[in-house]
Amino acid sequence: LEKIREAARGSDNLLPPIRQALKDRCSLGEVCAAMRDVFGEYQPTF
C-alpha cells in the first residue's frame, strides 16, 4: 500500500502498484484508503 501512496504523490502510473496490492490480497477498501490518504475525498460543490 505504501507503493500506491508513493506513486500517487509523484507522477508514476498507479495501475502497477494497485494490481500488485490486489495480487497480495489487499482489499479494495485498503487500496482506496491509500489513495484517499494522498488525494483526499471528493467534496462536491453546490
N, C-alpha and C positions, 0 to 999 in steps of 0.2 A: 504494500500500500504506500510505502514511502516513495517508491519509484514513480507512482502515479502523481504524488504531490510534487516531486521534483520536476517531472515533465510538465505539469500544469503551471508551475512557477516560471518556467522558461518558454521556449518556443518549440519544444520537441513534440513529436507525434504522440498523442495519448493512447492510441489504439494498442500498440505492442505491450505497454505495461498493464493496460486493462485486461487484455487477453491472458497475459501471464498470471495476473492475480486471480482471474476466474479459473484458470487451469490449476492453480494452487488451492482451489476450493474456498476462496473468499466469497462472501455473499455479495449480491448486487447492492444491498444496502451499505455494506462496508466500502465498496468501490465508490458509490455515490457520496458517502460521507467524506471520503478522502478528497474528492473533487470539490465538495462543498466547503471544506476547510480552506481551500485556496481561492475559489471563485465567489464564495458566498452563496446565499439563497436568493433566487429571483423574487423581487418585490414589484408587483405591477403598480403602475401609477394611474390613478383615476382622475 
